[in-house]
Amino acid sequence: MKNYIDGQWVDSSNGKTLDKLNPSTGELLDKFPASTKDDVDRAIDAAESSYEAWYNMGSVARGKIIREAGDRIKAARSELENILIKECGKVKVQAAEEVDGVLDQIYYYSEFARKITGDIVEGTTSKRKIFQYKVPHGVVVALTPWNFPAAMVARKLAPALLTGNSVVIKPSSDTPLTAEWIVRKFVEAGIPKGVLNLITGKGSEIGDYIVAHRKVGLITMTGSTETGQRIIKNTSANMAKTILELGGKAPFIVWKDADLENAARALIWAKFWNAGQSCIAAERVYVHSEVKKKFMDIFLKMTGEIKVGDPQDSAMGPLINKSAVENMNSFMAKAREEKLQIVAGGKTPDLSGKLKNGFFFEPTIIDNVPQNSPLFQEEIFGPVVGVHEVKDREEMFKLANDSKYGLASYLFTSDMNLVYEASERIRFGEVYVNMPGPEASQGYHTGFRMTGQAGEGSKYGIEEYLKLKNVYVDYSGEKLKIGTVPGF
């Protein structure tokens, strides 16, 4: 694969490459450019020089190009699904679901072409007006994650481009091929030269440089809290706006009056979807003491039926890389050190053939996890979940809110009074009641505390890619008098 800079598919300026491995087999899948600071400069310069013409084109014309990109992705969607299976280890059905999400994002945002509005405010007289309208930030840097590499590329590209920004996208080094494929579809759709640029490489080598670049107006990033904190420090150099979706530690509450089978089925999705590699994954399960045993029996049975293996014919595929498996083993070591009850999984599965070198881990359940355990305080980001028993509402709310993160949360109950109370008292950006995720395009995906800043999705997400400009106009024709203040 290659970088895409100023309308050309090119290698890195020093010719160096990095390896991308297939997480299911550990085999080499492809090589991609190890971009340099010179590559960053060229990409940002191209984005800046093309920005004004792209903005002047108008939102309707921009929306047509974005929609055409969606049509081209839709026509060749099986190619993208296969890339997700090979590059990420997505199981077949989840790869298809992610492509559905890509199309949903692109078509949804393209519909805003005629919906970006402002205001006209009257001044001190009827012939003095304040025109308030929304303009782009200019050059947007989009840093996308590996866990949903297609959906996150779409969620950042579509609104950024629709609102008139030019974009430099840098995908995770674990998923460069997905980003390249999508960028090619935008190029085929007629995106003008320089408006969209793709660079790949190690964040440790070009990450700090790209976010601190003086020509960058906005940075949108989905990733770890640690990376987000580093971005905030580096943007002091350019005062760029940031949209940051960072870590999560979602509580999953099963109340005593819940439909237990439905709750267990939802938990299977909320925890083991994408092998637990999701910011909205259920990481802490709180079950009412009156139904805990019955719920656990159902949940354990369902978990035991999950087939782990080849993404083409299994329910759960591999983790993204070897480091992710080592991280799961580290959590299991902590669990054993704390003498916790590992009631399901807890190790790498015994697979044969090419899969024996893949990055797999079993669906794992740990019972009676104390609130202060690292398993309940640190983001796991894998197929390991802890369970804790609660006895009353106050305890439930206190423990659910006891996290430095604040993205997604889940509540299962038939008590509507509890639903309304929880909607106020659960201090998370998203509360899913009697259903799993994921978030919808028309929903505002945001988190509290250490989960980040701003958000994506919905009309509010569109507005994140715009800033409000004010123009004061006096058309009265009256002459200003010396010594007076022409206030509005």
N, C-alpha and C positions, 0 to 999 in steps of 0.2 A: 504494500500500500504506500501512498504518498501523502504529503501535505498538500493543501490547496491554498495558495497565496496569490492574491491579485489576479485571479482568473486563470492560474496555471497550476497543473499538478506537478509537484516538484519534490525532490529529496531534501533532506536536511542540508544546511549549508556546509557541514563538515563531512557529509556522506555516511555518518554513523547511523546504526540501527539498533533496535531493541527486539527481543524475542517475545512473542505472544504464544503461550502454551494452551493446549486444549485441557480444560480442568477435568474432563472425564477420563482422560488417558495420560495426561502429563506430557504428551508429545507436542513437538513444535507445530504450531498452526500457521504462523506467518511472521514476518518481520515488519517493523514500522519505524518511521524516522525518529531519531533521538534529536529533537529540535534544539537549537541554540538561541542565545539572546538576539543574535542577528536575525534569525527567523522570526522571532517575536516582533522585532522592530519593523521588519518588512510587512508582516501581517497587519499590525496596528496602523502603520502608515497607509497601507492600501485601504483599510477600513475608514480611516479619517478622510482620505481624499475622495472617497466615493459617497460619503455620507450625505452631502448636501443635495446631490442630484437624486439620490434615492428618496430623501425626504420630500423634495419638490415634485416627485412623480405623483404623490398623492396616495392616500390610504386605499382607495378603491382599486387602483392599478396594482398596488402592493398585495392587496388581498387576493387578487386573481392569480398572481404568481404563487402565492402560498398555497392556494387551493389546487393549482395545477400540480405542485409538488406532492400534495396529498393524493391526487388522482394517480400519479406515477408510482407512488409507494403502494397504493392499493392494487394496482395492476400487477405488481411484481412482489406482492407481500410474502409469498412462499420463500423467496430468496432471503428476505430479512428474517423470517422465522428460523431458517436453517442457520443463519449466522448467529442468532441468539442461542440456539441449541449448542453450537460448536464453541462459540467464544465464551459464553457465560455458564453453560451447563444447564440452561433452562429446560425443564421438561416440556414436551411437545405442546400440551394444552396451554401451559403458562406462556410459552413463546407466542402462541397465537393470540392469547389475551393481551399480551403487551403490544403487539402490533395493532390490535383493536384500539388500544389506548392511544397509540401514536396517531392514528387516523382521527380519533375523536378530538384530540388536542388541536390538530392542525385545522380541521374543519370548523371546530368551535371558535377558535381565535380569528379565522378568516372572516367570520360573520360580523366582526366588530368594525369592519372597514368604514361603515357609515354611522357608527355609534360613539365615536370619540367626541365628546362635547365639552363646552366651556360655559362661561357666563358673561353677561354684560351688566355691570353695576353702575347705577347713576351716581354722579358726584354731587357737589353742593348745589348745582343747578341742572336743569334738564339737558343743557348743552355741554355738559361735562360728563364723559363716560370713562369707565375703567373696563377695558376688554381683558378678560381672563381666559387664556386658552392654553392647551396642553401641547408641549413640544417634546421631542425625544431628548435623551441624554447624550446622544452622539455615538461614540464607540462603546459597545457592550462586550465585555469578556464573559463568556459562559464556560464555567468549569463543571463538567458533568460526571456523575458517579458510574460505577461499574454494575451496581445491583439491578438497575432498570435503565440500561444505557440507551435504549431507543426511546422510551417514553420520556426520559428526562431531557434528551436532546430536543425532542419535539416541543416539550413544555417550555423550553427556554427560547428556542429559535422562533417559533411562531409568533408569540406576542412581541418579542424584541424587534423582529423584522416588520411586522404589521404596523407598529407604532412609529416606524421611520428610522430606527437605529440601524447602524451597521454592526456586524458581529464578528468577533474572533472566538472560535470555539476550541477549547482544549479538553478532550475527553480523558477519562481515566486511562492509565497505561495498561489496565487489565481489559479494556474494551475499546480499542481504537478502531477496529474493523466495522463495528456497528455504526459509529459516528461517520466514518468515511462513506459508507453506503448511503446513508440518509443525505449527507451533503451532496453527493452525486445526483440525487433525485432533485434537489433544489436547483442545482446547476442546469440539469436537463429542462427544468421548468422555466428557465430564463432569468434567473437571478443575475443582475448586472455584475460585471467585473469589479472585484474589490469589496462588494457589499458583504459577502460571506466568506470567511477564511477559516481554514482548519489547520491546526498545528498539533502534533503529538510529541510525547516525550515525558521525561521524569519531572514531577512536580518539584522535587528537591533541587533541580537544576534551573528550571525556568519559572517556577510558580511564584516566588517572591517578586521576581522581575516583572512579570506580566501584570500583576495586580497593582503594583506601585507605578506603573508607566504613566507619565504625565498626560498622555493623550486619551486615557481611558476615563469614561464618564460614569460607568456603572459596571459592577461585578455581580453576577448571579452564580451562586455555587451551592451544590448539594453535596454534603460530605460530613466529615467528622467535626465535632465541636472544636477540637484542637486546631484543625486546619482553619476553621472559621475565625477563631481568635487570632490566629497569625495573619489572616487577611485583614482583619480590622486594624491591627497594628501597622501593617504595611500601607494601607490606604490613607494613613495620615500624610503620606507624601503627595497624594493627588486629590484628596477629599472626595474620592469617588463614592457614589451611593452603593450600598450593598444589599443584596437579597440573599439571605443565608438560611438554608434548611439544614439543620445539623442533627445531633444525636437524638435518640428517643429511648424511652423506657416505659412502654405502655402498660398500665394496669388493666387487667381483665377481671371484672367483677361478676361473680355468679351469685345472685341473691337467692334467698330460700324459696321464693315463689317463681323462679325462672323455669322455662321449658328446658330441662337439663340436656336432652338429646340435641336440641337446637343449639344450645350454648356450647356443647362439646364439639359439634360439627363446625361451628364458627371458630372455635379455638384451634381446631386442626388447621383451618385456613390461616387464621391470624398469626399462628406461630410457625407453621411448617411450610407455608407458601414461600417459594423461592428459597427453600432450605433455611428459612429464618433470617435471610439477609434483606431486611426491610426496616426502614426507619419507623414504620408504624406497627412493627411486629409486637405481638403480646409477649411481654417479658416477665411480668409478675402476675400470677393468678391468685385472686382472693376469693375464696369460696365460703359461703355461710356454713357454720358448723352443723346445722340441721340437715344439710343435703350433701355434705362433703363426701362421705363414703360412696353414696350412690353416684354422684357426679364423677368421682375418680374411677369407679368401675367402668363407666361408659367411656370416659376419655382414654383410659388405658387400652381398652379394647379397640377403639378406633385408631389409636396411635400404632398399635401392633399390626394393623392391616396396611400400613403405609409401605409400599415397595420402594426400596432405595436402589438405584442403579443407573443403567443407561437411560439418558434423558428421552430417548426415542420411545421407550415403552415402560417407563416407571412413573411413580407418583412424586418422587423427590430425587433430584439429581445431586451433583457435587457442589461443594463450596467453591469459591472463585479461585483460590490458590492454596498452596501449601501452608502459607502463613496463617490463613483462616483456620485450617485444621489444627495447627499448633495452638492457636488461641482457644479453640474448643477444649483441647486437652489440658490447657492451663486452667480453665474454669473447672474442669472435672477434678483436677488435682486439688483445687481449693475446696471443692465439695467434699472430697474424701478426707481432706485435712480437718474439715469441720464436722466430719462424721455424719453427713447428711444422708438421707435415704434416696438413693438412686433407684427409682422403681421401673424405669424403662431406658434402654439404650445406654449411653455413656461411653461409647468407644467407636472406632472406625469399623465399618462392616467388613466382613470377609468376602471380597469379590474376586473373581477370577478373570483370566484373559487380560485384555488391554485395560480393563477397569481396575485392576489391582494396583495400578500406579496413579489412579485418579484421586481427587481430593474430596473424599466422601466422609460423612459422619452420620451416625444413627440419630433418629428422632429421640430426644432424651427428655425425661421428666424427673424432676427432683422434688420430693415431698417434704413438707414441714420446714421450709426454708425460713430462717429468721430474717426479720426486716433489715438488720444491719449487715447481713451477709453481702459480699461482693456480687453474688448472683442477683441480688435485688437492688444493688446500687450502681453497678457498672453495666454499660451497654454490652450485651453478649454478641449480637449480630450473627446468630447461627441457630441451629435447631435444638437449642437447650432452653427449657423453661422450668421455673420454680413455682411451687404452690404453697399457699399460706392460708390457714383457717382464720376466719373472723366471726365475731359473735354479735356485733351490733353496728348500727349505722355510724356512730361517731368513730369507732375504731376503723371501720371501713374507709371513711373519708380521710381520716388522718393518715393511714398507711398508703392509700392511693396517691395522695398528694406529696408524700415524702419522697421526692425525687428532684434532682437538679434539672431534669429534663421536663418538657411539657408539650409534647406533640400530640400523639393519639392516646385515646383511652376507650374502654369498652364497658358497657353495663348491660347485664341480662336480668330482666325483672318483668313482672306483669303489673306492678304497682305504679300507676301513672303519677302518683304523688311523689314517689321516690325518683322517677324520671325527671320531674320538674326540679326537685331539690338538687339532684345530681348535676343537672345542667348548669346550675349556679355554683355549686360547691366543688365540683371536680375542676381543678385549675389546669386544664389542658386546652390546647387550641382546637382539638377535635374530640367529640364524644360520639361514639357509635353505640346506639341503643338497639339491642336485640338483632344486631346484624354485624358482620365483619366489614372491613373496608373493601377496596381501596377508596381513596378520595375521588370525587367527581370533578370533571373539568369546570363545571359551574359552581363548585364549592371553593372557598378560599382556604388553601392549604397553608396553615401557619402554626407556629408553636410558641410556647411561652418559655421564660427563663433561659436556660442554656441551649435550647433548641434553635435559637437563631433570631433573625430579624426579618421583618416584612413577610411576604408570602407570595404564593403563586396560585393561579386559577381564578375564575370568575371575573367580573368586571373590576373588582378590586385588584386582582393580579395584573390586569392590563394597565391600570393606573400606576403600578410600581415602575413601569418602563417609560413613564412620562413625567415631566415636571411642569409646574404651573408658571406661566409667564404673564405678566401684567403690563398693559399698555394704557397710559393715561392720555386722553384726547380732549382738547377744548376746541369746539368748532363754533363758538359764539361769535367770533370775530371781534370781541372787545379788546381794547388795548390795555395792557397791564400798566398799573400806576407805580411809579417809583416809590420804593419804601413799603410796598404792600406784599403780603405773602399770598400767592395764588393757590390756596389750598383746595383740595378736592373734598 
